[in-house]
Amino acid sequence: MRSDIVPGARFPDYELTDHSGTRRRLSEIQENDPMCLLLARGAY
């Protein structure tokens, strides 16, 4: 796990490609609204 991802810290502003192929940053999606980000790993 990354040492900079801890409770109360600012989350990295990741950029990923959406379903239409457009690159989007988390900050662009969030704007000024609260955001809950769930991270999961494993087999489903």
KAVENGI-V353478 format. One record per residue. RES is the residue in one small letter. PSI is psi in radians with two decimals (999 if undefined). Layout:
RES & PSI
RES & PSI
This chain:
m & 2.55
r & 2.45
s & -0.29
d & -0.05
i & 1.65
v & 2.76
p & 2.33
g & -0.20
a & 2.80
r & 2.28
f & 2.48
p & 2.49
d & 1.28
y & 2.66
e & 2.22
l & 2.88
t & 2.30
d & -3.04
h & -0.38
s & 0.03
g & 0.04
t & 2.31
r & 2.30
r & 2.43
r & 2.65
l & -0.72
s & -0.56
e & -0.69
i & -0.70
q & -0.75
e & -2.10
n & 0.20
d & 2.69
p & 2.64
m & 2.40
c & 2.06
l & 2.12
l & 2.24
l & 2.29
a & 2.64
r & 2.74
g & -3.13
a & 2.45
y & 999
